[in-house]
Amino acid sequence: MGRATQMEDRARHGSIPQAVQAAVRARLEQHVRALWKDRCREVVVRFRGKFAYSNEKCEPSFLLSGAPAGTPEEGFDCAAQVYLQE
């Protein structure tokens, strides 16, 4: 995606402010250090428009609670239960 297209995408869909992006990253890093440090060494979060992703693709999913949305920590825990189990 070219720079102009990215800028148009942000203008059309809104984007997450830099301060909020930093806060989300910090929350997830703290959460991982507290609960997943033995199984996860790094958290990578990507932001596009008003959404945050932990990988390159977005797929419909549900949290462990059955809810379609929740906190970043709940989303990480849900993925970790699938991908980080020993």
C-alpha positions as a Markdown table, in Angstrom:
| # | Residue | x | y | z |
|---|---|---|---|---|
| 1 | Met | 0.0 | 0.0 | 0.0 |
| 2 | Gly | 1.5 | 3.3 | -1.0 |
| 3 | Arg | 1.9 | 6.3 | 1.3 |
| 4 | Ala | -1.0 | 8.3 | -0.2 |
| 5 | Thr | -3.3 | 5.3 | 0.1 |
| 6 | Gln | -2.3 | 4.8 | 3.8 |
| 7 | Met | -3.0 | 8.5 | 4.5 |
| 8 | Glu | -6.4 | 8.3 | 2.7 |
| 9 | Asp | -7.2 | 5.1 | 4.8 |
| 10 | Arg | -6.4 | 6.9 | 8.0 |
| 11 | Ala | -8.5 | 9.9 | 7.1 |
| 12 | Arg | -11.4 | 7.8 | 6.1 |
| 13 | His | -11.4 | 5.4 | 9.0 |
| 14 | Gly | -9.7 | 7.4 | 11.7 |
| 15 | Ser | -6.5 | 6.2 | 13.4 |
| 16 | Ile | -5.5 | 5.4 | 16.9 |
| 17 | Pro | -3.5 | 8.3 | 18.4 |
| 18 | Gln | 0.2 | 7.6 | 19.0 |
| 19 | Ala | -0.2 | 8.0 | 22.8 |
| 20 | Val | -2.9 | 5.3 | 22.9 |
| 21 | Gln | -0.7 | 3.0 | 20.7 |
| 22 | Ala | 2.1 | 3.4 | 23.2 |
| 23 | Ala | -0.2 | 2.7 | 26.1 |
| 24 | Val | -1.6 | -0.4 | 24.5 |
| 25 | Arg | 1.9 | -1.7 | 23.8 |
| 26 | Ala | 3.0 | -1.0 | 27.4 |
| 27 | Arg | -0.1 | -2.7 | 28.8 |
| 28 | Leu | 0.5 | -5.8 | 26.7 |
| 29 | Glu | 4.2 | -5.9 | 27.5 |
| 30 | Gln | 3.4 | -5.7 | 31.3 |
| 31 | His | 0.7 | -8.4 | 30.9 |
| 32 | Val | 3.1 | -10.7 | 29.1 |
| 33 | Arg | 5.9 | -10.2 | 31.7 |
| 34 | Ala | 3.4 | -11.0 | 34.5 |
| 35 | Leu | 1.7 | -14.1 | 33.0 |
| 36 | Trp | 3.5 | -15.4 | 29.9 |
| 37 | Lys | 7.2 | -14.5 | 30.3 |
| 38 | Asp | 8.3 | -18.1 | 30.2 |
| 39 | Arg | 6.5 | -18.7 | 26.9 |
| 40 | Cys | 6.6 | -15.3 | 25.1 |
| 41 | Arg | 9.7 | -13.1 | 24.7 |
| 42 | Glu | 8.2 | -10.3 | 22.6 |
| 43 | Val | 4.9 | -8.7 | 21.8 |
| 44 | Val | 4.5 | -7.1 | 18.3 |
| 45 | Val | 1.4 | -5.0 | 17.7 |
| 46 | Arg | 0.5 | -3.4 | 14.4 |
| 47 | Phe | -2.1 | -0.6 | 14.1 |
| 48 | Arg | -4.1 | 0.2 | 11.0 |
| 49 | Gly | -6.9 | 2.7 | 11.1 |
| 50 | Lys | -8.8 | 2.2 | 14.2 |
| 51 | Phe | -7.7 | -1.5 | 14.7 |
| 52 | Ala | -4.7 | -3.2 | 16.3 |
| 53 | Tyr | -3.4 | -6.5 | 15.1 |
| 54 | Ser | -0.8 | -9.0 | 16.4 |
| 55 | Asn | -0.1 | -10.5 | 13.0 |
| 56 | Glu | -0.5 | -9.7 | 9.3 |
| 57 | Lys | -4.0 | -11.1 | 8.9 |
| 58 | Cys | -7.3 | -10.4 | 10.5 |
| 59 | Glu | -9.8 | -13.2 | 11.0 |
| 60 | Pro | -13.1 | -13.1 | 12.8 |
| 61 | Ser | -12.7 | -14.6 | 16.3 |
| 62 | Phe | -14.1 | -14.7 | 19.8 |
| 63 | Leu | -12.4 | -14.4 | 23.1 |
| 64 | Leu | -12.4 | -17.2 | 25.7 |
| 65 | Ser | -15.4 | -15.6 | 27.3 |
| 66 | Gly | -17.3 | -15.9 | 24.0 |
| 67 | Ala | -17.4 | -12.2 | 23.4 |
| 68 | Pro | -16.4 | -10.8 | 20.0 |
| 69 | Ala | -14.4 | -7.9 | 21.5 |
| 70 | Gly | -12.5 | -7.1 | 24.7 |
| 71 | Thr | -9.3 | -5.7 | 26.2 |
| 72 | Pro | -5.9 | -6.1 | 24.5 |
| 73 | Glu | -5.0 | -8.4 | 27.4 |
| 74 | Glu | -8.0 | -10.6 | 26.8 |
| 75 | Gly | -7.2 | -10.9 | 23.1 |
| 76 | Phe | -3.6 | -11.8 | 23.9 |
| 77 | Asp | -4.7 | -14.5 | 26.5 |
| 78 | Cys | -7.0 | -16.0 | 23.9 |
| 79 | Ala | -4.3 | -16.3 | 21.3 |
| 80 | Ala | -1.8 | -17.5 | 23.9 |
| 81 | Gln | -4.1 | -20.3 | 25.0 |
| 82 | Val | -3.9 | -21.6 | 21.4 |
| 83 | Tyr | -0.3 | -20.8 | 20.3 |
| 84 | Leu | 1.7 | -20.7 | 23.5 |
| 85 | Gln | 0.7 | -23.9 | 25.3 |
| 86 | Glu | 3.5 | -26.3 | 26.2 |
